[in-house]
Amino acid sequence: MKYVSTRGKAPVLSFDDVLLTGLARDGGLYLPEAWPQFSANQIRAMQGKSYVEVAREVMTPFVSDVIPEADFAEIVEKAYARFEHPAIAPMKQLDGNLWLMELFHGPTLAFKDYALQLVGHLFDYVLTKRGEKVTIVGATSGDTGSAAIEACRDRDAIEVFILHPEGRVSEVQRRQMTTVLSSNIHNIALKGTFDDCQDAVKAMFNDLEFRDAYKLGAVNSINWARIMAQIVYYFYAATRIGSPDRTVRFSVPTGNFGNVFAGYAARKMGLPIEKFIVGSNRNDILTRYFETGTMTMDSVEPSLSPSMDIQISSNFERLLADVYKGEESALTQAMAEFRDTGSVNFGDGRWKQIVELFEGHRLTDEMTLQKIKRAYARTGELLDPHSIIGVVAARMAGASETATIALATAHPAKFPDAVERATGVRPGLPPHMSGLFDREERFEVISNDLDAVKAHISSKVDG
Ligand SMILES: *Cc1c(COP(=O)(O)O)cnc(C)c1O
């Protein structure tokens, strides 16, 4: 499989280069040149298969010209070996036609493990084969950092630097990062905000001399390999409840649009999905776009679901690439307009095409707490402030004959304060993390100064 940029002006790459590249040189995002197709019979045959088997089958067409089948099978097996639930992504029935897929049984309790555990092994495999090393630099407001650290710890070919804003992530989130004492993991507590962390990372990627000297790599969801790994659980979930002989809808708590785009990819590959319901908190740029046809930036407001506190959903460009097919320069222009003016209209025809398949619903913090309380009373499920948005958005989308699967993106123990406020019950950490509050922490506090951050990275990598 070859990969092309959404903006059409970057080199066409193979899977291993896409894995290591991140953002395309023309500012776009990479997508496969064509979508692999699965027939109804092939999908039906997945009904009896394990998560690992479905994963191997769904992802093989994306990698098979670069990674031999037997090697890939081993990579997938290892990637899901650390998950705590034997089903990997178990399904729960919430009412007659609504299911919850739990995507929080990985090492750091958020759905990002499902992709990053695989990406860690893929990095290792590709780099070992090439005899190269990479320096991962990332900014986190919480979940991505810990998932990336768990995925890349103890790997010789990877040095990992994760910047978090000092004092501005929850204690569980911080400890999940800083108690990993592996010698290739470097936590930086930046004296600044999350935006400062992100700006520092961007500046390092834009400093081509620095970028090349240290071979910087990215682990955020612009990396195609993360999307690829997330396609798997859409196939897995739908076939648990009868697809392809049953059409389904998915409801997805959304920030950067990476997760729900993976569902769109599954649909392109043959899975019968009727609708995507996009849940947001008060940071509702996507919901407003679906309602009005105009995409307008707003300031980011902190909410109870911080992993969805996002102003620009970067992966939306991957969906736009489909409605702008063959008009890459018009897409490039639209994205520039959005960046320069903070607002863009992609055209009525394209908007109609998009809202045939997508609809958005938002929840305020107050509703989020109320609904967590209500879900607990009705079903005994403790849902975290992100997952509840998926469940409630599914209900807001109205009655439908079609089965709906809501994605639970984080374990309630990852956001214990909000869950306790809503229900009076403080969710406990699962057994494998029970020692988290007693473990030694290690991190470096660095002033909000790009040169200081770069000097720190240089000294660690060169030393
Ligand atoms: C990252 C994250 C999201 C948002 O996912 P996107 O792929 O960015 O849309 C939602 N919930 C949780 C718990 C997350 O960590």
The ligand as an SDF file (V2000), in Angstrom:
LIG
                    3D

 15 15  0  0  0  0  0  0  0  0999 V2000
   -8.0720   11.4250   23.1210 C   0  0  0  0  0  0  0  0  0  0  0  0
   -9.3740   11.1770   23.7820 C   0  0  0  0  0  0  0  0  0  0  0  0
  -10.6070   11.4940   23.1580 C   0  0  0  0  0  0  0  0  0  0  0  0
  -10.6800   12.1800   21.8030 C   0  0  0  0  0  0  0  0  0  0  0  0
  -10.3160   11.3240   20.7690 O   0  0  0  0  0  0  0  0  0  0  0  0
   -9.9860   11.9070   19.2930 P   0  0  0  0  0  0  0  0  0  0  0  0
   -9.4280   10.7830   18.5350 O   0  0  0  0  0  0  0  0  0  0  0  0
   -8.9780   13.0100   19.5250 O   0  0  0  0  0  0  0  0  0  0  0  0
  -11.2590   12.4240   18.7260 O   0  0  0  0  0  0  0  0  0  0  0  0
  -11.7870   11.1620   23.8120 C   0  0  0  0  0  0  0  0  0  0  0  0
  -11.7680   10.5880   25.0430 N   0  0  0  0  0  0  0  0  0  0  0  0
  -10.6000   10.2790   25.6740 C   0  0  0  0  0  0  0  0  0  0  0  0
  -10.6620    9.6750   27.0270 C   0  0  0  0  0  0  0  0  0  0  0  0
   -9.3710   10.5670   25.0730 C   0  0  0  0  0  0  0  0  0  0  0  0
   -8.2330   10.2680   25.7210 O   0  0  0  0  0  0  0  0  0  0  0  0
  1  2  1  0
  2  3  1  0
  2 14  2  0
  3  4  1  0
  3 10  2  0
  4  5  1  0
  5  6  1  0
  6  7  2  0
  6  8  1  0
  6  9  1  0
 10 11  1  0
 11 12  2  0
 12 13  1  0
 12 14  1  0
 14 15  1  0
M  END
$$$$
